[in-house]
């Protein structure tokens, strides 16, 4: 199974292109209409900006793409919490479709927004490391 995934990723991107990148580019696309969700997206972006292994981008380059959707958890008491969904994909602008990596769903209260965002940034960094490890292993023939 892993060889199939590796072959698919390799068909989408050359390792040499990624090897020159010190920080993995990450694009964040969000639909956040609720106030807690907007704060969550803001802190995710700030966490990526301050990361030593990730770089926030909007360019059409090889990148990880986070698709974030948030909703008020309780419409009768807006502003107290949000429910969120995050889909993580690997995007090659030369290919018609992104490569699905993983997804997350969660609930975040207004007093824990930064903690929730830090968790999402850490999970994104793990996915970036996974992609790099797979490409290195496939490139080295292992």
Buried (B, 14 or more C-beta within 10 A) or exposed (E): EEEEBBEEBBEBBEBEEBEEEEBBBBBBEBEBEBBBBBBBBBBBBBBBEEBEBBBBBEEEEBBBBBBBBBBBBEEEEEEBBBBBBBBBBBBBEEEEEBBEBEEBEBEBEBEBBBEBBBBBBEBBBEBBEBBBEBBEEBBEEE
